[in-house]
Amino acid sequence: MIYKLLRRAEWEAFEAAARFEGSAADRADGFIHFSTASQVPETAAKHFAAAGELVLAEVDPARLGSPPKWEPSRGGRLFPHLYAALPLSAVTRTWPLVPGPDGRHPIPEDLL
C-alpha cells in the first residue's frame, strides 16, 4: 500500500469528484506525491506541520490505472509518484489526522 496526505478540503473535493488531480504542489511537480507507511510521519512533519486537519488515504497501487513510479527524493530514498489522476476507487482506508497541541499529526498505530 501507498499513502497520500490530503488537506481536509482536498479530501472533500476528491470525494465529490471521485478523482484527485493533485494538490497545488503535486500539479507544480507534474505528479501526485505518495509515501510508504514508514515515510508518512516525516512527510506529515515536513510538508503539513501547519496544515490543520488532514486525511490520510491508503491507496492500493493495483487499483490505479497506471502504476506509480518509484523515484529518488528526500535523502535519495525512493518515493512513489503517480503521473495520472488518482481514482477514489483506489483508496482502501482513510484516517482523519487532527493535530495535537504540539501541532503534530498523530499517525495511526497500525502504520508504525
N, CA, C and O atoms as a Tinker XYZ file with bonds, in Angstrom:
   448  protein
     1  N      0.840000   -1.185000    0.000000    73     2
     2  CA     0.000000    0.000000    0.000000    64     1     3
     3  C      0.883000    1.246000    0.000000    63     2     4     5
     4  O      2.013000    1.231000    0.489000    81     3
     5  N      0.338000    2.322000   -0.560000    73     3     6
     6  CA     0.998000    3.625000   -0.518000    64     5     7
     7  C      0.013000    4.611000    0.098000    63     6     8     9
     8  O     -1.181000    4.327000    0.199000    81     7
     9  N      0.520000    5.770000    0.509000    73     7    10
    10  CA    -0.293000    6.686000    1.314000    64     9    11
    11  C     -0.199000    8.109000    0.791000    63    10    12    13
    12  O      0.863000    8.564000    0.365000    81    11
    13  N     -1.338000    8.807000    0.833000    73    11    14
    14  CA    -1.430000   10.195000    0.407000    64    13    15
    15  C     -2.009000   11.016000    1.547000    63    14    16    17
    16  O     -3.060000   10.689000    2.097000    81    15
    17  N     -1.306000   12.083000    1.891000    73    15    18
    18  CA    -1.813000   13.045000    2.868000    64    17    19
    19  C     -2.526000   14.153000    2.119000    63    18    20    21
    20  O     -1.988000   14.727000    1.172000    81    19
    21  N     -3.749000   14.450000    2.554000    73    19    22
    22  CA    -4.548000   15.498000    1.917000    64    21    23
    23  C     -5.088000   16.447000    2.975000    63    22    24    25
    24  O     -5.432000   16.032000    4.081000    81    23
    25  N     -5.158000   17.698000    2.631000    73    23    26
    26  CA    -5.854000   18.656000    3.492000    64    25    27
    27  C     -7.347000   18.314000    3.444000    63    26    28    29
    28  O     -7.826000   17.753000    2.459000    81    27
    29  N     -8.072000   18.652000    4.501000    73    27    30
    30  CA    -9.493000   18.292000    4.597000    64    29    31
    31  C    -10.262000   18.749000    3.347000    63    30    32    33
    32  O    -11.043000   17.973000    2.797000    81    31
    33  N    -10.056000   19.985000    2.892000    73    31    34
    34  CA   -10.773000   20.494000    1.713000    64    33    35
    35  C    -10.407000   19.707000    0.458000    63    34    36    37
    36  O    -11.263000   19.483000   -0.398000    81    35
    37  N     -9.151000   19.286000    0.336000    73    35    38
    38  CA    -8.739000   18.473000   -0.812000    64    37    39
    39  C     -9.467000   17.134000   -0.787000    63    38    40    41
    40  O     -9.940000   16.654000   -1.817000    81    39
    41  N     -9.552000   16.530000    0.413000    73    39    42
    42  CA   -10.241000   15.244000    0.529000    64    41    43
    43  C    -11.714000   15.376000    0.154000    63    42    44    45
    44  O    -12.249000   14.533000   -0.565000    81    43
    45  N    -12.363000   16.420000    0.633000    73    43    46
    46  CA   -13.785000   16.609000    0.336000    64    45    47
    47  C    -14.012000   16.795000   -1.163000    63    46    48    49
    48  O    -14.975000   16.260000   -1.713000    81    47
    49  N    -13.137000   17.547000   -1.824000    73    47    50
    50  CA   -13.242000   17.719000   -3.278000    64    49    51
    51  C    -12.975000   16.395000   -3.990000    63    50    52    53
    52  O    -13.637000   16.079000   -4.979000    81    51
    53  N    -12.019000   15.625000   -3.498000    73    51    54
    54  CA   -11.691000   14.301000   -4.049000    64    53    55
    55  C    -12.906000   13.390000   -3.956000    63    54    56    57
    56  O    -13.269000   12.737000   -4.935000    81    55
    57  N    -13.532000   13.341000   -2.800000    73    55    58
    58  CA   -14.725000   12.505000   -2.624000    64    57    59
    59  C    -15.837000   12.905000   -3.584000    63    58    60    61
    60  O    -16.496000   12.049000   -4.176000    81    59
    61  N    -16.042000   14.211000   -3.735000    73    59    62
    62  CA   -17.122000   14.699000   -4.596000    64    61    63
    63  C    -16.860000   14.379000   -6.066000    63    62    64    65
    64  O    -17.785000   14.026000   -6.798000    81    63
    65  N    -15.611000   14.499000   -6.500000    73    63    66
    66  CA   -15.272000   14.286000   -7.903000    64    65    67
    67  C    -14.941000   12.827000   -8.224000    63    66    68    69
    68  O    -14.947000   12.432000   -9.390000    81    67
    69  N    -14.654000   12.028000   -7.195000    73    67    70
    70  CA   -14.248000   10.623000   -7.328000    64    69    71
    71  C    -12.897000   10.473000   -8.028000    63    70    72    73
    72  O    -12.550000    9.383000   -8.483000    81    71
    73  N    -12.140000   11.557000   -8.115000    73    71    74
    74  CA   -10.780000   11.523000   -8.650000    64    73    75
    75  C    -10.028000   12.731000   -8.124000    63    74    76    77
    76  O    -10.617000   13.775000   -7.843000    81    75
    77  N     -8.733000   12.579000   -7.997000    73    75    78
    78  CA    -7.879000   13.634000   -7.452000    64    77    79
    79  C     -6.790000   13.936000   -8.470000    63    78    80    81
    80  O     -6.000000   13.066000   -8.838000    81    79
    81  N     -6.766000   15.170000   -8.910000    73    79    82
    82  CA    -5.778000   15.607000   -9.902000    64    81    83
    83  C     -4.481000   16.042000   -9.239000    63    82    84    85
    84  O     -3.489000   16.300000   -9.920000    81    83
    85  N     -4.484000   16.125000   -7.916000    73    83    86
    86  CA    -3.289000   16.507000   -7.174000    64    85    87
    87  C     -3.443000   17.839000   -6.477000    63    86    88    89
    88  O     -4.271000   18.671000   -6.850000    81    87
    89  N     -2.624000   18.019000   -5.455000    73    87    90
    90  CA    -2.571000   19.307000   -4.746000    64    89    91
    91  C     -1.840000   20.316000   -5.619000    63    90    92    93
    92  O     -1.343000   19.970000   -6.691000    81    91
    93  N     -1.775000   21.542000   -5.170000    73    91    94
    94  CA    -1.021000   22.564000   -5.911000    64    93    95
    95  C      0.438000   22.131000   -6.069000    63    94    96    97
    96  O      1.021000   22.302000   -7.140000    81    95
    97  N      1.026000   21.574000   -5.014000    73    95    98
    98  CA     2.421000   21.109000   -5.086000    64    97    99
    99  C      2.558000   19.941000   -6.060000    63    98   100   101
   100  O      3.527000   19.871000   -6.815000    81    99
   101  N      1.591000   19.028000   -6.042000    73    99   102
   102  CA     1.615000   17.896000   -6.967000    64   101   103
   103  C      1.575000   18.396000   -8.416000    63   102   104   105
   104  O      2.380000   17.982000   -9.251000    81   103
   105  N      0.632000   19.284000   -8.692000    73   103   106
   106  CA     0.484000   19.782000  -10.063000    64   105   107
   107  C      1.725000   20.551000  -10.508000    63   106   108   109
   108  O      2.120000   20.467000  -11.670000    81   107
   109  N      2.339000   21.298000   -9.597000    73   107   110
   110  CA     3.566000   22.025000   -9.937000    64   109   111
   111  C      4.696000   21.065000  -10.287000    63   110   112   113
   112  O      5.520000   21.367000  -11.150000    81   111
   113  N      4.744000   19.910000   -9.624000    73   111   114
   114  CA     5.798000   18.927000   -9.877000    64   113   115
   115  C      5.461000   17.970000  -11.023000    63   114   116   117
   116  O      6.340000   17.266000  -11.520000    81   115
   117  N      4.205000   17.940000  -11.440000    73   115   118
   118  CA     3.811000   17.091000  -12.556000    64   117   119
   119  C      3.437000   15.675000  -12.188000    63   118   120   121
   120  O      3.291000   14.828000  -13.070000    81   119
   121  N      3.279000   15.397000  -10.903000    73   119   122
   122  CA     2.881000   14.071000  -10.445000    64   121   123
   123  C      2.297000   14.171000   -9.050000    63   122   124   125
   124  O      2.508000   15.162000   -8.352000    81   123
   125  N      1.559000   13.138000   -8.641000    73   123   126
   126  CA     0.998000   13.089000   -7.295000    64   125   127
   127  C      1.997000   12.390000   -6.391000    63   126   128   129
   128  O      2.436000   11.275000   -6.671000    81   127
   129  N      2.348000   13.059000   -5.307000    73   127   130
   130  CA     3.298000   12.542000   -4.325000    64   129   131
   131  C      2.612000   11.555000   -3.382000    63   130   132   133
   132  O      1.512000   11.817000   -2.896000    81   131
   133  N      3.254000   10.437000   -3.129000    73   131   134
   134  CA     2.807000    9.471000   -2.146000    64   133   135
   135  C      3.965000    9.159000   -1.213000    63   134   136   137
   136  O      5.106000    9.550000   -1.462000    81   135
   137  N      3.659000    8.454000   -0.145000    73   135   138
   138  CA     4.667000    7.975000    0.796000    64   137   139
   139  C      4.397000    6.515000    1.097000    63   138   140   141
   140  O      3.279000    6.028000    0.924000    81   139
   141  N      5.425000    5.824000    1.545000    73   139   142
   142  CA     5.228000    4.496000    2.109000    64   141   143
   143  C      4.761000    4.697000    3.551000    63   142   144   145
   144  O      4.792000    5.816000    4.062000    81   143
   145  N      4.338000    3.643000    4.193000    73   143   146
   146  CA     3.892000    3.757000    5.591000    64   145   147
   147  C      5.000000    4.337000    6.466000    63   146   148   149
   148  O      4.736000    5.185000    7.317000    81   147
   149  N      6.228000    3.889000    6.264000    73   147   150
   150  CA     7.325000    4.375000    7.108000    64   149   151
   151  C      7.709000    5.817000    6.804000    63   150   152   153
   152  O      8.341000    6.470000    7.634000    81   151
   153  N      7.344000    6.324000    5.643000    73   151   154
   154  CA     7.663000    7.703000    5.265000    64   153   155
   155  C      6.595000    8.708000    5.682000    63   154   156   157
   156  O      6.856000    9.911000    5.691000    81   155
   157  N      5.397000    8.239000    6.028000    73   155   158
   158  CA     4.285000    9.134000    6.360000    64   157   159
   159  C      4.617000   10.099000    7.503000    63   158   160   161
   160  O      4.357000   11.293000    7.355000    81   159
   161  N      5.177000    9.649000    8.637000    73   159   162
   162  CA     5.436000   10.603000    9.721000    64   161   163
   163  C      6.342000   11.768000    9.304000    63   162   164   165
   164  O      6.072000   12.917000    9.653000    81   163
   165  N      7.400000   11.479000    8.570000    73   163   166
   166  CA     8.301000   12.543000    8.135000    64   165   167
   167  C      7.629000   13.467000    7.122000    63   166   168   169
   168  O      7.809000   14.683000    7.176000    81   167
   169  N      6.862000   12.899000    6.206000    73   167   170
   170  CA     6.138000   13.711000    5.228000    64   169   171
   171  C      5.160000   14.639000    5.925000    63   170   172   173
   172  O      5.064000   15.816000    5.578000    81   171
   173  N      4.431000   14.118000    6.907000    73   171   174
   174  CA     3.474000   14.945000    7.648000    64   173   175
   175  C      4.189000   16.090000    8.359000    63   174   176   177
   176  O      3.732000   17.232000    8.307000    81   175
   177  N      5.300000   15.797000    9.018000    73   175   178
   178  CA     6.033000   16.820000    9.765000    64   177   179
   179  C      6.671000   17.845000    8.833000    63   178   180   181
   180  O      6.663000   19.040000    9.131000    81   179
   181  N      7.215000   17.400000    7.725000    73   179   182
   182  CA     7.952000   18.290000    6.823000    64   181   183
   183  C      7.037000   19.162000    5.973000    63   182   184   185
   184  O      7.318000   20.345000    5.778000    81   183
   185  N      5.946000   18.594000    5.465000    73   183   186
   186  CA     5.123000   19.316000    4.493000    64   185   187
   187  C      3.746000   19.755000    4.994000    63   186   188   189
   188  O      3.072000   20.541000    4.328000    81   187
   189  N      3.317000   19.252000    6.171000    73   187   190
   190  CA     1.957000   19.544000    6.622000    64   189   191
   191  C      1.900000   20.027000    8.070000    63   190   192   193
   192  O      0.843000   19.960000    8.697000    81   191
   193  N      3.007000   20.508000    8.605000    73   191   194
   194  CA     3.069000   20.884000   10.024000    64   193   195
   195  C      2.021000   21.921000   10.418000    63   194   196   197
   196  O      1.477000   21.846000   11.520000    81   195
   197  N      1.731000   22.862000    9.570000    73   195   198
   198  CA     0.778000   23.920000    9.910000    64   197   199
   199  C     -0.507000   23.814000    9.088000    63   198   200   201
   200  O     -1.196000   24.812000    8.875000    81   199
   201  N     -0.823000   22.614000    8.630000    73   199   202
   202  CA    -1.928000   22.444000    7.689000    64   201   203
   203  C     -3.289000   22.208000    8.340000    63   202   204   205
   204  O     -4.292000   22.127000    7.631000    81   203
   205  N     -3.355000   22.097000    9.660000    73   203   206
   206  CA    -4.636000   21.793000   10.286000    64   205   207
   207  C     -5.000000   20.344000   10.073000    63   206   208   209
   208  O     -4.126000   19.486000    9.949000    81   207
   209  N     -6.301000   20.068000   10.029000    73   207   210
   210  CA    -6.752000   18.684000    9.903000    64   209   211
   211  C     -6.409000   18.120000    8.533000    63   210   212   213
   212  O     -6.585000   18.777000    7.507000    81   211
   213  N     -5.919000   16.895000    8.541000    73   211   214
   214  CA    -5.576000   16.175000    7.316000    64   213   215
   215  C     -6.389000   14.889000    7.226000    63   214   216   217
   216  O     -6.997000   14.445000    8.200000    81   215
   217  N     -6.383000   14.318000    6.054000    73   215   218
   218  CA    -6.905000   12.971000    5.851000    64   217   219
   219  C     -5.756000   12.153000    5.270000    63   218   220   221
   220  O     -5.129000   12.550000    4.288000    81   219
   221  N     -5.494000   11.017000    5.886000    73   219   222
   222  CA    -4.502000   10.087000    5.374000    64   221   223
   223  C     -5.247000    9.006000    4.609000    63   222   224   225
   224  O     -6.084000    8.297000    5.169000    81   223
   225  N     -4.935000    8.885000    3.320000    73   223   226
   226  CA    -5.601000    7.903000    2.468000    64   225   227
   227  C     -4.644000    6.773000    2.137000    63   226   228   229
   228  O     -3.524000    7.004000    1.681000    81   227
   229  N     -5.095000    5.556000    2.370000    73   227   230
   230  CA    -4.346000    4.368000    1.971000    64   229   231
   231  C     -4.785000    4.005000    0.553000    63   230   232   233
   232  O     -5.978000    3.910000    0.266000    81   231
   233  N     -3.808000    3.805000   -0.324000    73   231   234
   234  CA    -4.094000    3.557000   -1.735000    64   233   235
   235  C     -3.489000    2.219000   -2.141000    63   234   236   237
   236  O     -2.334000    1.927000   -1.834000    81   235
   237  N     -4.277000    1.421000   -2.827000    73   235   238
   238  CA    -3.818000    0.146000   -3.356000    64   237   239
   239  C     -3.263000    0.391000   -4.760000    63   238   240   241
   240  O     -4.033000    0.698000   -5.670000    81   239
   241  N     -1.955000    0.264000   -4.959000    73   239   242
   242  CA    -1.382000    0.517000   -6.282000    64   241   243
   243  C     -1.970000   -0.357000   -7.389000    63   242   244   245
   244  O     -1.971000    0.044000   -8.552000    81   243
   245  N     -2.467000   -1.539000   -7.046000    73   243   246
   246  CA    -3.066000   -2.426000   -8.044000    64   245   247
   247  C     -4.364000   -1.858000   -8.608000    63   246   248   249
   248  O     -4.819000   -2.290000   -9.667000    81   247
   249  N     -4.964000   -0.896000   -7.912000    73   247   250
   250  CA    -6.227000   -0.315000   -8.361000    64   249   251
   251  C     -6.037000    0.982000   -9.160000    63   250   252   253
   252  O     -7.010000    1.619000   -9.564000    81   251
   253  N     -4.790000    1.358000   -9.381000    73   251   254
   254  CA    -4.509000    2.564000  -10.154000    64   253   255
   255  C     -4.549000    2.235000  -11.641000    63   254   256   257
   256  O     -4.243000    1.111000  -12.040000    81   255
   257  N     -4.923000    3.203000  -12.450000    73   255   258
   258  CA    -4.934000    2.985000  -13.893000    64   257   259
   259  C     -3.536000    2.757000  -14.444000    63   258   260   261
   260  O     -3.355000    1.988000  -15.388000    81   259
   261  N     -2.557000    3.416000  -13.865000    73   259   262
   262  CA    -1.161000    3.207000  -14.240000    64   261   263
   263  C     -0.364000    3.098000  -12.948000    63   262   264   265
   264  O     -0.682000    3.771000  -11.967000    81   263
   265  N      0.664000    2.262000  -12.934000    73   263   266
   266  CA     1.409000    2.053000  -11.685000    64   265   267
   267  C      2.227000    3.277000  -11.296000    63   266   268   269
   268  O      2.644000    4.046000  -12.161000    81   267
   269  N      2.455000    3.458000  -10.010000    73   267   270
   270  CA     3.314000    4.570000   -9.594000    64   269   271
   271  C      4.763000    4.286000   -9.988000    63   270   272   273
   272  O      5.183000    3.136000  -10.118000    81   271
   273  N      5.504000    5.364000  -10.170000    73   271   274
   274  CA     6.940000    5.239000  -10.425000    64   273   275
   275  C      7.660000    5.514000   -9.120000    63   274   276   277
   276  O      7.332000    6.460000   -8.404000    81   275
   277  N      8.635000    4.690000   -8.817000    73   275   278
   278  CA     9.420000    4.847000   -7.592000    64   277   279
   279  C     10.667000    5.645000   -7.951000    63   278   280   281
   280  O     11.537000    5.178000   -8.686000    81   279
   281  N     10.732000    6.866000   -7.411000    73   279   282
   282  CA    11.805000    7.782000   -7.787000    64   281   283
   283  C     12.485000    8.343000   -6.544000    63   282   284   285
   284  O     11.852000    8.501000   -5.500000    81   283
   285  N     13.785000    8.645000   -6.660000    73   283   286
   286  CA    14.508000    9.192000   -5.504000    64   285   287
   287  C     13.995000   10.579000   -5.134000    63   286   288   289
   288  O     13.658000   11.393000   -5.993000    81   287
   289  N     13.947000   10.816000   -3.835000    73   287   290
   290  CA    13.553000   12.122000   -3.307000    64   289   291
   291  C     14.390000   12.382000   -2.071000    63   290   292   293
   292  O     15.613000   12.242000   -2.111000    81   291
   293  N     13.740000   12.765000   -0.955000    73   291   294
   294  CA    14.472000   13.116000    0.260000    64   293   295
   295  C     15.570000   12.111000    0.593000    63   294   296   297
   296  O     15.305000   10.926000    0.794000    81   295
   297  N     16.779000   12.593000    0.646000    73   295   298
   298  CA    17.891000   11.746000    1.033000    64   297   299
   299  C     18.156000   10.589000    0.090000    63   298   300   301
   300  O     18.800000    9.612000    0.473000    81   299
   301  N     17.665000   10.685000   -1.150000    73   299   302
   302  CA    17.878000    9.624000   -2.118000    64   301   303
   303  C     16.944000    8.439000   -1.955000    63   302   304   305
   304  O     17.021000    7.478000   -2.721000    81   303
   305  N     16.048000    8.498000   -0.949000    73   303   306
   306  CA    15.096000    7.390000   -0.751000    64   305   307
   307  C     14.045000    7.391000   -1.858000    63   306   308   309
   308  O     13.693000    8.442000   -2.393000    81   307
   309  N     13.559000    6.221000   -2.187000    73   307   310
   310  CA    12.556000    6.094000   -3.238000    64   309   311
   311  C     11.167000    6.391000   -2.695000    63   310   312   313
   312  O     10.778000    5.884000   -1.642000    81   311
   313  N     10.425000    7.216000   -3.422000    73   311   314
   314  CA     9.045000    7.563000   -3.088000    64   313   315
   315  C      8.173000    7.222000   -4.293000    63   314   316   317
   316  O      8.620000    7.350000   -5.433000    81   315
   317  N      6.936000    6.790000   -4.055000    73   315   318
   318  CA     6.024000    6.517000   -5.163000    64   317   319
   319  C      5.405000    7.812000   -5.695000    63   318   320   321
   320  O      4.935000    8.654000   -4.930000    81   319
   321  N      5.415000    7.949000   -7.012000    73   319   322
   322  CA     4.843000    9.111000   -7.694000    64   321   323
   323  C      3.872000    8.613000   -8.760000    63   322   324   325
   324  O      4.167000    7.660000   -9.480000    81   323
   325  N      2.727000    9.255000   -8.854000    73   323   326
   326  CA     1.712000    8.870000   -9.837000    64   325   327
   327  C      1.588000    9.972000  -10.885000    63   326   328   329
   328  O      1.303000   11.125000  -10.559000    81   327
   329  N      1.803000    9.605000  -12.137000    73   327   330
   330  CA     1.727000   10.547000  -13.256000    64   329   331
   331  C      0.362000   10.456000  -13.931000    63   330   332   333
   332  O      0.273000   10.388000  -15.157000    81   331
   333  N     -0.679000   10.455000  -13.142000    73   331   334
   334  CA    -2.062000   10.377000  -13.613000    64   333   335
   335  C     -2.949000   10.818000  -12.457000    63   334   336   337
   336  O     -2.473000   11.031000  -11.342000    81   335
   337  N     -4.242000   10.954000  -12.732000    73   335   338
   338  CA    -5.194000   11.273000  -11.665000    64   337   339
   339  C     -5.361000   10.048000  -10.762000    63   338   340   341
   340  O     -5.233000    8.907000  -11.207000    81   339
   341  N     -5.645000   10.309000   -9.504000    73   339   342
   342  CA    -5.881000    9.255000   -8.520000    64   341   343
   343  C     -7.381000    8.983000   -8.447000    63   342   344   345
   344  O     -8.146000    9.874000   -8.077000    81   343
   345  N     -7.820000    7.760000   -8.795000    73   343   346
   346  CA    -9.248000    7.454000   -8.693000    64   345   347
   347  C     -9.634000    7.130000   -7.241000    63   346   348   349
   348  O     -8.878000    6.481000   -6.518000    81   347
   349  N    -10.789000    7.581000   -6.841000    73   347   350
   350  CA   -11.274000    7.300000   -5.491000    64   349   351
   351  C    -11.374000    5.796000   -5.254000    63   350   352   353
   352  O    -11.207000    5.340000   -4.123000    81   351
   353  N    -11.639000    5.033000   -6.284000    73   351   354
   354  CA   -11.778000    3.583000   -6.147000    64   353   355
   355  C    -10.474000    2.905000   -5.718000    63   354   356   357
   356  O    -10.503000    1.744000   -5.308000    81   355
   357  N     -9.339000    3.592000   -5.801000    73   355   358
   358  CA    -8.056000    3.026000   -5.372000    64   357   359
   359  C     -7.829000    3.199000   -3.869000    63   358   360   361
   360  O     -6.926000    2.583000   -3.304000    81   359
   361  N     -8.639000    4.029000   -3.227000    73   359   362
   362  CA    -8.490000    4.279000   -1.790000    64   361   363
   363  C     -9.167000    3.157000   -1.016000    63   362   364   365
   364  O    -10.351000    2.880000   -1.205000    81   363
   365  N     -8.392000    2.513000   -0.138000    73   363   366
   366  CA    -8.930000    1.383000    0.622000    64   365   367
   367  C     -9.316000    1.735000    2.050000    63   366   368   369
   368  O    -10.220000    1.118000    2.614000    81   367
   369  N     -8.638000    2.726000    2.650000    73   367   370
   370  CA    -8.945000    3.190000    4.016000    64   369   371
   371  C     -8.536000    4.646000    4.140000    63   370   372   373
   372  O     -7.695000    5.140000    3.389000    81   371
   373  N     -9.144000    5.318000    5.097000    73   371   374
   374  CA    -8.748000    6.692000    5.423000    64   373   375
   375  C     -8.746000    6.873000    6.937000    63   374   376   377
   376  O     -9.434000    6.166000    7.673000    81   375
   377  N     -7.950000    7.844000    7.373000    73   375   378
   378  CA    -7.903000    8.232000    8.780000    64   377   379
   379  C     -7.899000    9.753000    8.851000    63   378   380   381
   380  O     -7.157000   10.401000    8.113000    81   379
   381  N     -8.721000   10.339000    9.734000    73   379   382
   382  CA    -8.584000   11.779000    9.976000    64   381   383
   383  C     -7.365000   12.001000   10.869000    63   382   384   385
   384  O     -7.158000   11.268000   11.836000    81   383
   385  N     -6.570000   13.000000   10.548000    73   383   386
   386  CA    -5.401000   13.329000   11.363000    64   385   387
   387  C     -5.575000   14.743000   11.895000    63   386   388   389
   388  O     -5.347000   15.724000   11.186000    81   387
   389  N     -5.976000   14.828000   13.135000    73   387   390
   390  CA    -6.195000   16.117000   13.788000    64   389   391
   391  C     -4.935000   16.461000   14.583000    63   390   392   393
   392  O     -4.506000   15.676000   15.428000    81   391
   393  N     -4.340000   17.622000   14.321000    73   391   394
   394  CA    -3.103000   17.940000   15.037000    64   393   395
   395  C     -3.332000   18.076000   16.533000    63   394   396   397
   396  O     -4.365000   18.570000   16.986000    81   395
   397  N     -2.342000   17.624000   17.282000    73   395   398
   398  CA    -2.391000   17.751000   18.733000    64   397   399
   399  C     -1.951000   19.136000   19.162000    63   398   400   401
   400  O     -1.678000   19.986000   18.315000    81   399
   401  N     -1.877000   19.379000   20.461000    73   399   402
   402  CA    -1.479000   20.696000   20.979000    64   401   403
   403  C     -0.090000   21.133000   20.502000    63   402   404   405
   404  O      0.198000   22.327000   20.422000    81   403
   405  N      0.759000   20.161000   20.187000    73   403   406
   406  CA     2.103000   20.487000   19.693000    64   405   407
   407  C      2.113000   20.746000   18.191000    63   406   408   409
   408  O      3.164000   21.040000   17.623000    81   407
   409  N      0.944000   20.640000   17.535000    73   407   410
   410  CA     0.843000   20.877000   16.106000    64   409   411
   411  C      1.159000   19.671000   15.249000    63   410   412   413
   412  O      1.021000   19.729000   14.027000    81   411
   413  N      1.580000   18.578000   15.865000    73   411   414
   414  CA     1.922000   17.371000   15.112000    64   413   415
   415  C      0.680000   16.533000   14.851000    63   414   416   417
   416  O     -0.254000   16.504000   15.652000    81   415
   417  N      0.695000   15.858000   13.719000    73   415   418
   418  CA    -0.414000   14.974000   13.352000    64   417   419
   419  C     -0.103000   13.561000   13.850000    63   418   420   421
   420  O      0.904000   12.976000   13.450000    81   419
   421  N     -0.948000   13.010000   14.711000    73   419   422
   422  CA    -0.713000   11.638000   15.173000    64   421   423
   423  C     -0.909000   10.652000   14.041000    63   422   424   425
   424  O     -1.900000   10.719000   13.314000    81   423
   425  N      0.028000    9.743000   13.892000    73   423   426
   426  CA    -0.031000    8.745000   12.829000    64   425   427
   427  C     -0.687000    7.486000   13.386000    63   426   428   429
   428  O     -0.350000    7.064000   14.493000    81   427
   429  N     -1.610000    6.878000   12.653000    73   427   430
   430  CA    -2.276000    5.669000   13.144000    64   429   431
   431  C     -1.257000    4.593000   13.530000    63   430   432   433
   432  O     -0.291000    4.347000   12.808000    81   431
   433  N     -1.489000    3.965000   14.668000    73   431   434
   434  CA    -0.560000    2.977000   15.183000    64   433   435
   435  C     -0.348000    1.806000   14.250000    63   434   436   437
   436  O      0.745000    1.241000   14.212000    81   435
   437  N     -1.376000    1.425000   13.487000    73   435   438
   438  CA    -1.209000    0.280000   12.598000    64   437   439
   439  C     -0.319000    0.583000   11.394000    63   438   440   441
   440  O     -0.029000   -0.313000   10.603000    81   439
   441  N      0.116000    1.829000   11.247000    73   439   442
   442  CA     1.072000    2.170000   10.189000    64   441   443
   443  C      2.506000    2.191000   10.702000    63   442   444   445
   444  O      3.448000    2.077000    9.919000    81   443
   445  N      2.671000    2.332000   11.989000    73   443   446
   446  CA     4.014000    2.477000   12.538000    64   445   447
   447  C      4.706000    1.151000   12.734000    63   446   448
   448  O      5.848000    1.113000   13.191000    81   447
